[in-house]
Amino acid sequence: MSVAANGAPQPLGAMNPSEILRIVDAIHRDKNIDKEIVFQAIESALVSAARKNYGDDVEIVINIDRKDGSIHGTSNGEALDPEETVGRIGAQTAKQVIIQKIKEAERDALFEEYHEQMGQMVGGVVQRNEGRATTVALGNVEAILPRGEQIPGETHHANERVRATVFDVRKEGSRVKVVLSRTRPQLVQRLFEQEIPEIADGVIEVRAMAREPGYRSKVAVSSADQRVDCVGACVGVRGNRIKNIVDELAGERIDIVRWNDDMQVLIPNALQPAEVDEVILCKMMGRAIVLVREDQLSLAIGRRGQNVRLASKLCGWDIEIMTQDELQEQIESAVTGYCSIEGMTDELAERLVGEGFLSYDDLSVIEPDDLMAMGGLSEEQVEAIIEQAEAKAEEAEQAAAAERRRLKEQERIEKATKEMEALEGPSPADVAANDETTDEEESAEGGVELGESPDTLDDSTEELINDADEPPADDDSTREG
């Protein structure tokens, strides 16, 4: 048996121990497969081929010495002659089984290699674009970068170098399918580790991360050394470090946040650049009510709620942004609404509001044990209160849905009215109004002010008016017509 340049076994001939060892070593080096796996593949191939000669009912055992490559076999416990073990076995059959076993071993080795790299960053060269996926060569395997795992708006071209994280690895037949991603937060994490030496050395630690790929990311960092400014080190001199990361992420904006274990400090940091007046933590709800000034409201919420959404993911709290007046209004509405529930006392309503339960929907998801402890209520009373809260929450949702439908219908009617007016032209009232405006403008241009007496008109103006009042003369052309 010999081995081709690509490491594949050739037909079995006179299989001697040194040849076996050479085959195993060549496959180990070329295919990066453990030698023990190759030995087992050859043994299994020889057993499979031997059964075709001795029958499936015969117990065949074949072992290969790992040191000298010698073959030892038994048939139903009786030793087989080494030459008979190899010679009487179909060489071609053994070859096919060995090839199959080695392919499976190669697939398993690739699977283990990339499975260990899950979440890690790899670099490759774009081969081609096929439909909604891009094929990337990673060296020993072709990986797939699906459209859904690419940063929105970016395109990749053949021979372009691209970096991504290993998102999924699975076996498909005799091949391994490696799926890459450029949208996962791990890519930002790995880029920070690569571009910022202090993170790789462990001086600075990335404590939390939230990302909306292609638009914005928030990264919370802390420093183990008080002499090292974690935010400044990540930004770099004149922003060169963070710029390299932003360029790799197709211009995605990155906010670097200083981490703090105290949520009263971390949440305002996460909401930057907005200025926060106060943070109220409602621990039972896992909600943080953040109070801001009116002029900071839109900045804190961000475009389409992006800033507060990323801050919530970063801190692990449900953040609700409002002004002081809005909070007071919600508190009064909640207390009034809770007091209308049968079995609810004023004191319990105020305690619920103090814990951040500001709507019927909040109250409908409260843990019964918590409500029993807060109000000293029985299980039956708690069930009745929650049942009423669920009913009122449903009514409120239906009312809100009806209002949304009404506003949508109103917008549709207004849009249709404007379109009809554009097609039909201005109304008679608009025309009359425009005519009056035009007359006034012309009078002003002619030097005549509103309320001016005709006696003040000059001779030429009076002559024009008199001529306009006289009937037209009957000329010959008019009579002939």
Contacts in CASP RR format, 6 or more apart in sequence:
PFRMAT RR
TARGET T0000
AUTHOR 0000-0000-0000
METHOD contacts of the structure
MODEL  1
MSVAANGAPQPLGAMNPSEILRIVDAIHRDKNIDKEIVFQAIESALVSAA
RKNYGDDVEIVINIDRKDGSIHGTSNGEALDPEETVGRIGAQTAKQVIIQ
KIKEAERDALFEEYHEQMGQMVGGVVQRNEGRATTVALGNVEAILPRGEQ
IPGETHHANERVRATVFDVRKEGSRVKVVLSRTRPQLVQRLFEQEIPEIA
DGVIEVRAMAREPGYRSKVAVSSADQRVDCVGACVGVRGNRIKNIVDELA
GERIDIVRWNDDMQVLIPNALQPAEVDEVILCKMMGRAIVLVREDQLSLA
IGRRGQNVRLASKLCGWDIEIMTQDELQEQIESAVTGYCSIEGMTDELAE
RLVGEGFLSYDDLSVIEPDDLMAMGGLSEEQVEAIIEQAEAKAEEAEQAA
AAERRRLKEQERIEKATKEMEALEGPSPADVAANDETTDEEESAEGGVEL
GESPDTLDDSTEELINDADEPPADDDSTREG
1 9 0 8 1.000
1 10 0 8 1.000
1 11 0 8 1.000
1 12 0 8 1.000
1 13 0 8 1.000
1 15 0 8 1.000
1 19 0 8 1.000
1 20 0 8 1.000
1 23 0 8 1.000
1 95 0 8 1.000
2 9 0 8 1.000
2 10 0 8 1.000
2 19 0 8 1.000
2 23 0 8 1.000
3 9 0 8 1.000
3 10 0 8 1.000
3 22 0 8 1.000
3 23 0 8 1.000
3 26 0 8 1.000
3 27 0 8 1.000
4 10 0 8 1.000
6 30 0 8 1.000
7 26 0 8 1.000
7 27 0 8 1.000
7 30 0 8 1.000
7 31 0 8 1.000
8 99 0 8 1.000
8 102 0 8 1.000
9 23 0 8 1.000
9 27 0 8 1.000
9 95 0 8 1.000
9 98 0 8 1.000
9 99 0 8 1.000
9 102 0 8 1.000
10 95 0 8 1.000
11 91 0 8 1.000
11 92 0 8 1.000
11 95 0 8 1.000
12 86 0 8 1.000
12 90 0 8 1.000
12 91 0 8 1.000
12 92 0 8 1.000
12 94 0 8 1.000
12 95 0 8 1.000
13 86 0 8 1.000
13 91 0 8 1.000
14 86 0 8 1.000
15 71 0 8 1.000
15 86 0 8 1.000
17 65 0 8 1.000
17 68 0 8 1.000
17 69 0 8 1.000
17 70 0 8 1.000
17 71 0 8 1.000
18 69 0 8 1.000
20 42 0 8 1.000
20 64 0 8 1.000
20 69 0 8 1.000
20 71 0 8 1.000
21 68 0 8 1.000
21 69 0 8 1.000
23 38 0 8 1.000
23 42 0 8 1.000
24 35 0 8 1.000
24 38 0 8 1.000
24 39 0 8 1.000
24 42 0 8 1.000
25 35 0 8 1.000
27 33 0 8 1.000
27 38 0 8 1.000
27 102 0 8 1.000
28 34 0 8 1.000
28 35 0 8 1.000
28 38 0 8 1.000
31 102 0 8 1.000
31 105 0 8 1.000
31 106 0 8 1.000
31 109 0 8 1.000
32 106 0 8 1.000
32 109 0 8 1.000
32 113 0 8 1.000
32 140 0 8 1.000
33 102 0 8 1.000
33 105 0 8 1.000
33 106 0 8 1.000
33 109 0 8 1.000
34 105 0 8 1.000
34 109 0 8 1.000
35 66 0 8 1.000
36 66 0 8 1.000
37 105 0 8 1.000
37 108 0 8 1.000
37 109 0 8 1.000
38 102 0 8 1.000
38 105 0 8 1.000
39 64 0 8 1.000
39 66 0 8 1.000
40 101 0 8 1.000
41 98 0 8 1.000
41 101 0 8 1.000
41 102 0 8 1.000
41 104 0 8 1.000
41 105 0 8 1.000
42 64 0 8 1.000
42 98 0 8 1.000
42 101 0 8 1.000
43 62 0 8 1.000
43 63 0 8 1.000
43 64 0 8 1.000
44 97 0 8 1.000
44 101 0 8 1.000
45 94 0 8 1.000
45 95 0 8 1.000
45 97 0 8 1.000
45 98 0 8 1.000
45 101 0 8 1.000
46 62 0 8 1.000
46 71 0 8 1.000
46 85 0 8 1.000
46 86 0 8 1.000
46 89 0 8 1.000
46 94 0 8 1.000
47 60 0 8 1.000
47 61 0 8 1.000
47 62 0 8 1.000
48 93 0 8 1.000
48 94 0 8 1.000
48 97 0 8 1.000
49 89 0 8 1.000
49 90 0 8 1.000
49 91 0 8 1.000
49 93 0 8 1.000
49 94 0 8 1.000
49 97 0 8 1.000
50 60 0 8 1.000
50 62 0 8 1.000
50 75 0 8 1.000
50 85 0 8 1.000
50 88 0 8 1.000
50 89 0 8 1.000
51 58 0 8 1.000
51 60 0 8 1.000
52 89 0 8 1.000
52 90 0 8 1.000
52 93 0 8 1.000
53 88 0 8 1.000
53 89 0 8 1.000
53 90 0 8 1.000
54 60 0 8 1.000
54 75 0 8 1.000
58 75 0 8 1.000
58 76 0 8 1.000
59 74 0 8 1.000
59 75 0 8 1.000
59 76 0 8 1.000
59 77 0 8 1.000
60 73 0 8 1.000
60 74 0 8 1.000
60 75 0 8 1.000
61 73 0 8 1.000
61 74 0 8 1.000
61 77 0 8 1.000
62 71 0 8 1.000
62 72 0 8 1.000
62 73 0 8 1.000
62 74 0 8 1.000
62 85 0 8 1.000
63 71 0 8 1.000
63 72 0 8 1.000
63 73 0 8 1.000
64 70 0 8 1.000
64 71 0 8 1.000
64 72 0 8 1.000
65 71 0 8 1.000
65 72 0 8 1.000
70 82 0 8 1.000
71 82 0 8 1.000
71 85 0 8 1.000
71 86 0 8 1.000
72 79 0 8 1.000
72 82 0 8 1.000
72 85 0 8 1.000
73 79 0 8 1.000
73 80 0 8 1.000
73 82 0 8 1.000
73 85 0 8 1.000
74 80 0 8 1.000
103 174 0 8 1.000
104 174 0 8 1.000
107 171 0 8 1.000
107 173 0 8 1.000
107 174 0 8 1.000
107 175 0 8 1.000
107 176 0 8 1.000
108 171 0 8 1.000
110 140 0 8 1.000
110 141 0 8 1.000
110 176 0 8 1.000
111 169 0 8 1.000
111 170 0 8 1.000
111 171 0 8 1.000
111 176 0 8 1.000
114 141 0 8 1.000
114 166 0 8 1.000
114 169 0 8 1.000
114 176 0 8 1.000
114 178 0 8 1.000
115 169 0 8 1.000
117 166 0 8 1.000
118 166 0 8 1.000
118 167 0 8 1.000
118 168 0 8 1.000
118 169 0 8 1.000
119 165 0 8 1.000
119 166 0 8 1.000
119 167 0 8 1.000
119 184 0 8 1.000
119 186 0 8 1.000
119 190 0 8 1.000
120 165 0 8 1.000
120 166 0 8 1.000
120 186 0 8 1.000
120 190 0 8 1.000
121 163 0 8 1.000
121 164 0 8 1.000
121 165 0 8 1.000
121 186 0 8 1.000
121 187 0 8 1.000
121 190 0 8 1.000
121 191 0 8 1.000
121 194 0 8 1.000
122 138 0 8 1.000
122 143 0 8 1.000
122 163 0 8 1.000
122 164 0 8 1.000
122 165 0 8 1.000
122 166 0 8 1.000
122 180 0 8 1.000
123 136 0 8 1.000
123 138 0 8 1.000
123 161 0 8 1.000
123 162 0 8 1.000
123 163 0 8 1.000
123 164 0 8 1.000
124 136 0 8 1.000
124 137 0 8 1.000
124 138 0 8 1.000
124 139 0 8 1.000
124 143 0 8 1.000
124 161 0 8 1.000
124 162 0 8 1.000
124 163 0 8 1.000
125 136 0 8 1.000
125 137 0 8 1.000
125 159 0 8 1.000
125 160 0 8 1.000
125 161 0 8 1.000
125 162 0 8 1.000
126 134 0 8 1.000
126 135 0 8 1.000
126 136 0 8 1.000
126 137 0 8 1.000
126 156 0 8 1.000
126 157 0 8 1.000
126 158 0 8 1.000
126 159 0 8 1.000
126 160 0 8 1.000
126 161 0 8 1.000
126 162 0 8 1.000
127 135 0 8 1.000
127 136 0 8 1.000
127 137 0 8 1.000
127 142 0 8 1.000
127 158 0 8 1.000
128 134 0 8 1.000
128 135 0 8 1.000
128 158 0 8 1.000
129 135 0 8 1.000
129 156 0 8 1.000
129 158 0 8 1.000
131 147 0 8 1.000
132 146 0 8 1.000
132 147 0 8 1.000
132 148 0 8 1.000
133 144 0 8 1.000
133 145 0 8 1.000
133 146 0 8 1.000
133 147 0 8 1.000
134 144 0 8 1.000
134 145 0 8 1.000
134 146 0 8 1.000
134 147 0 8 1.000
134 150 0 8 1.000
134 156 0 8 1.000
134 162 0 8 1.000
135 142 0 8 1.000
135 143 0 8 1.000
135 144 0 8 1.000
135 145 0 8 1.000
136 142 0 8 1.000
136 143 0 8 1.000
136 144 0 8 1.000
136 145 0 8 1.000
136 162 0 8 1.000
136 164 0 8 1.000
136 180 0 8 1.000
137 143 0 8 1.000
138 178 0 8 1.000
141 176 0 8 1.000
141 178 0 8 1.000
142 178 0 8 1.000
143 166 0 8 1.000
143 178 0 8 1.000
143 179 0 8 1.000
143 180 0 8 1.000
144 177 0 8 1.000
144 178 0 8 1.000
144 179 0 8 1.000
144 180 0 8 1.000
145 156 0 8 1.000
145 162 0 8 1.000
145 164 0 8 1.000
145 179 0 8 1.000
145 180 0 8 1.000
145 181 0 8 1.000
145 182 0 8 1.000
146 179 0 8 1.000
148 183 0 8 1.000
149 164 0 8 1.000
149 167 0 8 1.000
149 179 0 8 1.000
149 180 0 8 1.000
149 181 0 8 1.000
149 182 0 8 1.000
149 183 0 8 1.000
149 184 0 8 1.000
150 156 0 8 1.000
150 182 0 8 1.000
150 183 0 8 1.000
151 182 0 8 1.000
151 183 0 8 1.000
151 213 0 8 1.000
151 214 0 8 1.000
151 249 0 8 1.000
151 250 0 8 1.000
151 252 0 8 1.000
152 213 0 8 1.000
152 214 0 8 1.000
152 215 0 8 1.000
153 214 0 8 1.000
153 250 0 8 1.000
154 182 0 8 1.000
154 250 0 8 1.000
156 162 0 8 1.000
162 182 0 8 1.000
163 182 0 8 1.000
163 187 0 8 1.000
163 191 0 8 1.000
163 248 0 8 1.000
164 180 0 8 1.000
164 181 0 8 1.000
164 182 0 8 1.000
164 187 0 8 1.000
165 180 0 8 1.000
165 181 0 8 1.000
165 182 0 8 1.000
165 184 0 8 1.000
165 186 0 8 1.000
165 187 0 8 1.000
165 190 0 8 1.000
166 178 0 8 1.000
166 179 0 8 1.000
166 180 0 8 1.000
166 181 0 8 1.000
167 179 0 8 1.000
167 180 0 8 1.000
167 181 0 8 1.000
167 184 0 8 1.000
168 177 0 8 1.000
168 178 0 8 1.000
168 179 0 8 1.000
169 176 0 8 1.000
169 177 0 8 1.000
169 178 0 8 1.000
169 179 0 8 1.000
170 176 0 8 1.000
170 177 0 8 1.000
171 177 0 8 1.000
181 187 0 8 1.000
182 213 0 8 1.000
183 211 0 8 1.000
183 213 0 8 1.000
184 211 0 8 1.000
185 209 0 8 1.000
185 210 0 8 1.000
185 211 0 8 1.000
185 217 0 8 1.000
187 249 0 8 1.000
188 209 0 8 1.000
188 211 0 8 1.000
188 217 0 8 1.000
188 219 0 8 1.000
188 245 0 8 1.000
188 249 0 8 1.000
188 254 0 8 1.000
189 206 0 8 1.000
189 209 0 8 1.000
191 244 0 8 1.000
191 245 0 8 1.000
191 248 0 8 1.000
191 249 0 8 1.000
192 199 0 8 1.000
192 206 0 8 1.000
192 219 0 8 1.000
192 234 0 8 1.000
192 245 0 8 1.000
193 199 0 8 1.000
193 200 0 8 1.000
193 206 0 8 1.000
194 200 0 8 1.000
195 241 0 8 1.000
195 244 0 8 1.000
195 245 0 8 1.000
196 204 0 8 1.000
196 233 0 8 1.000
196 234 0 8 1.000
196 241 0 8 1.000
198 204 0 8 1.000
198 223 0 8 1.000
198 228 0 8 1.000
198 230 0 8 1.000
198 233 0 8 1.000
199 205 0 8 1.000
199 206 0 8 1.000
199 221 0 8 1.000
199 234 0 8 1.000
202 224 0 8 1.000
203 223 0 8 1.000
203 224 0 8 1.000
203 225 0 8 1.000
203 228 0 8 1.000
204 221 0 8 1.000
204 222 0 8 1.000
204 223 0 8 1.000
204 224 0 8 1.000
204 228 0 8 1.000
204 230 0 8 1.000
204 233 0 8 1.000
204 234 0 8 1.000
205 221 0 8 1.000
205 222 0 8 1.000
205 223 0 8 1.000
205 224 0 8 1.000
206 219 0 8 1.000
206 220 0 8 1.000
206 221 0 8 1.000
207 220 0 8 1.000
207 221 0 8 1.000
207 222 0 8 1.000
207 259 0 8 1.000
208 219 0 8 1.000
208 220 0 8 1.000
208 259 0 8 1.000
208 314 0 8 1.000
208 315 0 8 1.000
209 217 0 8 1.000
209 218 0 8 1.000
209 219 0 8 1.000
209 220 0 8 1.000
209 314 0 8 1.000
210 217 0 8 1.000
210 218 0 8 1.000
210 310 0 8 1.000
210 311 0 8 1.000
210 312 0 8 1.000
210 313 0 8 1.000
210 314 0 8 1.000
211 217 0 8 1.000
211 218 0 8 1.000
211 310 0 8 1.000
212 306 0 8 1.000
212 309 0 8 1.000
212 310 0 8 1.000
213 249 0 8 1.000
213 252 0 8 1.000
214 249 0 8 1.000
214 250 0 8 1.000
214 251 0 8 1.000
214 252 0 8 1.000
215 252 0 8 1.000
215 253 0 8 1.000
215 306 0 8 1.000
216 252 0 8 1.000
216 253 0 8 1.000
216 254 0 8 1.000
216 255 0 8 1.000
216 306 0 8 1.000
216 307 0 8 1.000
216 310 0 8 1.000
217 249 0 8 1.000
217 252 0 8 1.000
217 253 0 8 1.000
217 254 0 8 1.000
217 255 0 8 1.000
217 310 0 8 1.000
218 254 0 8 1.000
218 255 0 8 1.000
218 257 0 8 1.000
218 270 0 8 1.000
218 310 0 8 1.000
218 311 0 8 1.000
218 313 0 8 1.000
218 314 0 8 1.000
219 234 0 8 1.000
219 254 0 8 1.000
219 255 0 8 1.000
219 256 0 8 1.000
219 257 0 8 1.000
220 257 0 8 1.000
220 258 0 8 1.000
220 259 0 8 1.000
220 266 0 8 1.000
220 269 0 8 1.000
220 270 0 8 1.000
220 314 0 8 1.000
221 230 0 8 1.000
221 231 0 8 1.000
221 234 0 8 1.000
221 256 0 8 1.000
221 257 0 8 1.000
221 258 0 8 1.000
221 259 0 8 1.000
222 230 0 8 1.000
222 258 0 8 1.000
222 259 0 8 1.000
223 229 0 8 1.000
223 230 0 8 1.000
223 233 0 8 1.000
230 258 0 8 1.000
230 259 0 8 1.000
231 256 0 8 1.000
231 257 0 8 1.000
231 258 0 8 1.000
232 256 0 8 1.000
233 241 0 8 1.000
234 241 0 8 1.000
234 242 0 8 1.000
234 256 0 8 1.000
235 241 0 8 1.000
235 242 0 8 1.000
235 256 0 8 1.000
236 242 0 8 1.000
242 254 0 8 1.000
242 256 0 8 1.000
245 254 0 8 1.000
246 252 0 8 1.000
246 253 0 8 1.000
246 254 0 8 1.000
255 272 0 8 1.000
255 310 0 8 1.000
257 266 0 8 1.000
257 269 0 8 1.000
257 270 0 8 1.000
257 272 0 8 1.000
257 314 0 8 1.000
258 269 0 8 1.000
259 266 0 8 1.000
259 269 0 8 1.000
260 266 0 8 1.000
260 269 0 8 1.000
263 279 0 8 1.000
263 281 0 8 1.000
263 288 0 8 1.000
263 315 0 8 1.000
263 317 0 8 1.000
264 279 0 8 1.000
264 281 0 8 1.000
266 315 0 8 1.000
267 276 0 8 1.000
267 279 0 8 1.000
267 288 0 8 1.000
267 290 0 8 1.000
267 311 0 8 1.000
267 315 0 8 1.000
267 317 0 8 1.000
267 319 0 8 1.000
268 276 0 8 1.000
268 279 0 8 1.000
268 290 0 8 1.000
270 310 0 8 1.000
270 311 0 8 1.000
270 314 0 8 1.000
270 315 0 8 1.000
271 290 0 8 1.000
271 300 0 8 1.000
271 307 0 8 1.000
271 308 0 8 1.000
271 311 0 8 1.000
271 319 0 8 1.000
271 321 0 8 1.000
273 299 0 8 1.000
274 292 0 8 1.000
274 296 0 8 1.000
274 299 0 8 1.000
274 300 0 8 1.000
274 307 0 8 1.000
275 292 0 8 1.000
275 293 0 8 1.000
275 296 0 8 1.000
276 290 0 8 1.000
276 291 0 8 1.000
276 292 0 8 1.000
276 296 0 8 1.000
276 300 0 8 1.000
277 291 0 8 1.000
277 292 0 8 1.000
277 293 0 8 1.000
277 324 0 8 1.000
278 290 0 8 1.000
278 291 0 8 1.000
279 288 0 8 1.000
279 289 0 8 1.000
279 290 0 8 1.000
279 291 0 8 1.000
280 288 0 8 1.000
280 289 0 8 1.000
280 290 0 8 1.000
280 291 0 8 1.000
280 356 0 8 1.000
281 287 0 8 1.000
281 288 0 8 1.000
281 317 0 8 1.000
282 288 0 8 1.000
282 289 0 8 1.000
282 354 0 8 1.000
282 355 0 8 1.000
282 356 0 8 1.000
282 357 0 8 1.000
283 355 0 8 1.000
284 355 0 8 1.000
284 356 0 8 1.000
284 357 0 8 1.000
284 366 0 8 1.000
284 370 0 8 1.000
285 318 0 8 1.000
285 355 0 8 1.000
285 356 0 8 1.000
285 357 0 8 1.000
285 362 0 8 1.000
286 317 0 8 1.000
286 318 0 8 1.000
287 317 0 8 1.000
287 318 0 8 1.000
287 319 0 8 1.000
287 320 0 8 1.000
287 356 0 8 1.000
288 315 0 8 1.000
288 317 0 8 1.000
288 318 0 8 1.000
288 319 0 8 1.000
288 320 0 8 1.000
289 320 0 8 1.000
289 322 0 8 1.000
289 327 0 8 1.000
289 356 0 8 1.000
290 300 0 8 1.000
290 319 0 8 1.000
290 320 0 8 1.000
290 321 0 8 1.000
290 322 0 8 1.000
291 322 0 8 1.000
291 323 0 8 1.000
291 324 0 8 1.000
291 327 0 8 1.000
292 300 0 8 1.000
292 321 0 8 1.000
292 322 0 8 1.000
292 323 0 8 1.000
293 323 0 8 1.000
294 323 0 8 1.000
297 321 0 8 1.000
297 322 0 8 1.000
297 323 0 8 1.000
299 307 0 8 1.000
300 307 0 8 1.000
300 308 0 8 1.000
300 321 0 8 1.000
301 307 0 8 1.000
301 308 0 8 1.000
301 321 0 8 1.000
302 308 0 8 1.000
308 319 0 8 1.000
308 321 0 8 1.000
311 319 0 8 1.000
312 318 0 8 1.000
312 319 0 8 1.000
322 330 0 8 1.000
330 358 0 8 1.000
330 359 0 8 1.000
331 353 0 8 1.000
331 358 0 8 1.000
334 349 0 8 1.000
334 352 0 8 1.000
334 353 0 8 1.000
334 357 0 8 1.000
334 358 0 8 1.000
334 359 0 8 1.000
335 346 0 8 1.000
335 349 0 8 1.000
335 350 0 8 1.000
335 353 0 8 1.000
337 349 0 8 1.000
337 360 0 8 1.000
337 392 0 8 1.000
338 344 0 8 1.000
338 348 0 8 1.000
338 349 0 8 1.000
338 352 0 8 1.000
338 353 0 8 1.000
338 363 0 8 1.000
339 346 0 8 1.000
339 349 0 8 1.000
341 385 0 8 1.000
341 388 0 8 1.000
341 389 0 8 1.000
341 392 0 8 1.000
342 384 0 8 1.000
342 385 0 8 1.000
342 388 0 8 1.000
343 381 0 8 1.000
343 384 0 8 1.000
343 385 0 8 1.000
344 385 0 8 1.000
345 375 0 8 1.000
347 375 0 8 1.000
348 374 0 8 1.000
348 375 0 8 1.000
348 377 0 8 1.000
351 374 0 8 1.000
351 375 0 8 1.000
352 363 0 8 1.000
352 366 0 8 1.000
352 374 0 8 1.000
355 374 0 8 1.000
356 362 0 8 1.000
357 363 0 8 1.000
357 366 0 8 1.000
359 393 0 8 1.000
359 396 0 8 1.000
360 389 0 8 1.000
360 390 0 8 1.000
360 392 0 8 1.000
360 393 0 8 1.000
360 396 0 8 1.000
361 393 0 8 1.000
361 396 0 8 1.000
361 397 0 8 1.000
363 385 0 8 1.000
363 386 0 8 1.000
363 389 0 8 1.000
363 393 0 8 1.000
364 386 0 8 1.000
364 389 0 8 1.000
364 390 0 8 1.000
364 393 0 8 1.000
366 386 0 8 1.000
368 379 0 8 1.000
368 382 0 8 1.000
368 383 0 8 1.000
368 386 0 8 1.000
371 377 0 8 1.000
371 382 0 8 1.000
371 385 0 8 1.000
371 386 0 8 1.000
372 378 0 8 1.000
372 379 0 8 1.000
372 382 0 8 1.000
377 385 0 8 1.000
421 427 0 8 1.000
426 434 0 8 1.000
440 450 0 8 1.000
443 449 0 8 1.000
443 450 0 8 1.000
448 457 0 8 1.000
454 462 0 8 1.000
457 465 0 8 1.000
472 478 0 8 1.000
END
